[in-house]
Amino acid sequence: MGLIIKEQCVIVKHDCSDWLITQPEGNPTIEYANDLKVYAVFKRQFLSGKQSHNRKQRFWGDNCPLIYALKGKNGLYTNISSIKKLNYSFEIICTKIMKLESQGYQLIISIPSAHNISYIIAKRLAKKFNALHLTNTLRKITVNNAFQLLDSANVNVKEAKSLEFKIKIQEKEVGNNGNFSLKGIPTKYRDIFPPFILNEHLSLSYKRIRILLVDDLMATGTTLITAREIIAQQYPNAVIHAICLFSSMKRQNQRLDNIKIKRYKDDTECA
């Protein structure tokens, strides 16, 4: 099961293998951002040979047209039938993850976003794991914060001017105090701009805790790594995992149906 696009509508199609594995078989996958374990509910795929030669198809939705459709971006949208099919798969895949993580999680933390996809996923997962869902733990840095970070960055004049231009584009769109986005910032410069900071200190009385970070899509992993580092400062002994609705495009994603998953020692220390 994959995706097709008809007149800007992204449709889940049984006899297609492009862009995404949307059926339970072959999902979830696991990958690692540094040493952070990241589950992906749906695995992204490269286009088939025929489709990959179609330039328009190849660049629609940045290799994940479904998330663009769910967010209503670039004129893409989806339909109720496709959402129902995804939801059916989502429930089965989540059950697989719950069996793999039988110790569950006590905290589910949504990654900040302009769209509510990660919030919805986190809310559903919190219900399944009977966990506390936190929505305001992290906040995005502002455009003004980004300018300040660039001023102290170790880049040459040409690079600084290029990055300043990209930040100014965002400033025109959202204002100086609006949320800054890493989209449009070349990957090699993203370490300059942490995607968010701690918004409210956690004062929960857990000695040993398992935490699940929730995002909509796995790209470079920078966002989740930053989130883990911030949360780990609050809970240094916590086991922290992450989950995304859609995987990265790495070819080495691990298929749970076919391979034995490496289990970290800290996964068993919170029994």
N, C-alpha and C positions, 0 to 999 in steps of 0.2 A: 504494500500500500504506500502510495506517495502523493504527490501534488501535481495538478495541472492548473494553468491559468487561462481563463476564458474571459476576454473583454474585461480585464482587471479583477475578475473574481477568482480568488484562490480556492480551489476545490480539492477535497480529499478524494483520491481515485484509487480503487482497489487494484487495477491492473497497471499501475504506474510505479516506477521506482525512483523517480526524480525528487531531489531536494530533501526528503524526509522519510524515515520509517515511522509510520503512524499507527501501525498495529502493535499489539502486545509482544508478539514474537520479535526478538532482536532488541527489545528494550526491557529495562533501562540499560544504560551504559555507565561506566565509571571511568573518570580520568582524574589526573592529579595536577593541581596548580601548586607548584613547589611540592609540599607534602600534604596539602589540603585535599582530602577526598571529596570529589564532586560527582554526585549522581546527575544524570540527565534523563528526564522522562522520555523524550523523543530524540532519536539520533538523527542529526543532519547528514546528508549525503551529497556527494558531487553529482553533477548532472550526467546523464547518459551521453554517449558519444555524439549522437545526433543533436540532442538539445544543447550540448556544450558549444557547438559551432554557431548557434543562434545568439548573436551578441545581445539582442534585446532580452531574450530569456535568461541569459547568463547573469545579467546584472540586475534583474528585477529583485528588489527586496534584499540586496546584499547577501545573496545565497541563502536567505531565509524569508521567502515572500510571505509565509504564513504569519510570522510575528508582525510584519508590516501591515498585513490585512487586519489582524486583531487590534492593532493600534490605529488603524485608519490612515496610514502614511502612504505617500506616493500614489494616492488614488486607488490603492488596492483594498479589497474587502473580501469577506468570505460569506458563507451562507449557513443557515440553521442546520441543514443536513450534515455539513462537514463538521460543525461544532459538536453535534451529537455523536458522530463517529469518534472524534477526538476524546470526548468525555468518557465514552465507553472504554477506550483504550487506557485513558488516564487512570481510571479506577482500578483496573487490573494491574497496571504497572506499579501503582502505589502500593498495592497489596504485596507485590514482589519485594519492594523496598522495605516494607514493614517486616517481612519475614527475615530479610538479611540483617536488619537492625532491630533485633528482637528486644534489645534493652530500651528502645525508644529514645525520645528526646524530651527534655523538660522545658526548653525554650525554643521557640521558632521565631526567627528575626527576619523581617522583610528588608530587602535592600531598597533604599530610596529610589524612586523613579517618577517621572512625569506621568507615567501611565500606571494603571492599577493592576496589571497582570500579576506581578510578584506578590502584591498584597492578597489577591484572590487565592492564589496558589498556597501561600503561607497560611491563610485562614483555614483552608480546607485541610491542610496537613496538620495544623494544630488540633483540629477536631479529631482527626484520625489517631494521632498520637496522644490525645488527651493532654496537650501541652499548652503552656502560656504563649500567646502570640504577642510579640512586641513590635510596634510600628514606628515608634519615634526615637529609637535608640541611636540611630545614625541620621545625619543630615548631609546633603550635598554641599560642597564648597560653593561659594558665590563667584560671580565673574570678578568682583573686586579682589577676592582671595587669590584668584588665578593670576591677576596682574601682579600681586605682591609676591607670589611664588616665582613668577618669571623673573622678576627683578633680582632675585637672589640665586637664580639657576646658573649652573656652569655651562653656558652655551656661548657660541661666538656671536658677533654682531648680526651677521646675516641670518642665522637661525633665530635669534631673538626677535628680529623684525618680522620674520615670517610667522612666528608663533603669536606675536603681538597682533598682527593683522587678523589671524584666525580668532583670537579672543575678542577683538573689537567687533567682529561680525556677530558674535554671540551677545555682546553688549547692546548692539542695536536691536537685537531680537527680544532680549529679556530684561535689559537694564543692568546697571552696575551691581545691584543687589539680588539679581535673579540667579537661579541655579546654573552653575557651570557644567557643561557636558564634555566628556572626552571625545565624543564623536567629532570627527574632523581634525583631531590632533593626531599626527603620525605616531605609530606605535612606539618608536624608539624614544619619543619625548614624553610619553605618558607617565613615566616615573616622577616627572617634575610636579605633576598635579595629582595629589591623592584625591580620589573621587568624592570622598566625604570624610567627616570628622564625627567624633562622639557628640551627640546632641543632648542626651540626658544620662546621668550616671546611674548604673544599676545598683540597687541596694537590696537585692534578694539574698536570703540567707541559705544559699546552697553551698555545701562543702565540696561535693563532687557533682558535676553537672554535665549533661550532654546537650549540645546546642546545634541547631540546624539553621544555616543561613539560606535564604531563598531569593533567587534572582530569576529573571525570565529567560536569559540567553547567556551561554558561555562563549566569550570571545577570546581574549588573551589571558583571562584569569586575574588581571590586575585588580578589578573591583572586588572580587571575592577574597583575594589575598589581603588587601587592605582592610576589609571588614574583619577578617579573622584576626589580624594583628591588633586592631582596636579592641575587639571583644576579649581577646586573650589577656589584655592588660587588666581588664576587670575580673576575669576568671582565669588565672594562670594555670590552674589544674584541670580546666575543662577539656572535654573531648569535643572538638568542633568539626562538623562536616558541612557540606553545602549541597544544594540541589538546584538545578535549573530546568526550566521547561524544555529548552532546546540545547543540544550539545554544541561543542565547538566543531570546527571542520577538520580536526586532526584525524589522520588516517589510523592512528594507533588507539582509538577509543576501544575499550574492552567490552566485549559482548558477554553479558552475564549468562546467556543460554549456552555458551560454548566453552568457556574457560573457567578455571578456578580462580576466584578473586583473592588477591593477597589481603589478608586481614591484619591490620595494625594491632600491636600489643595493647595500645591504649584503648582500643575498642572494647576490651574485656575487663578493663580495670574499674569500670563504673557499675559493676553488677550490684 
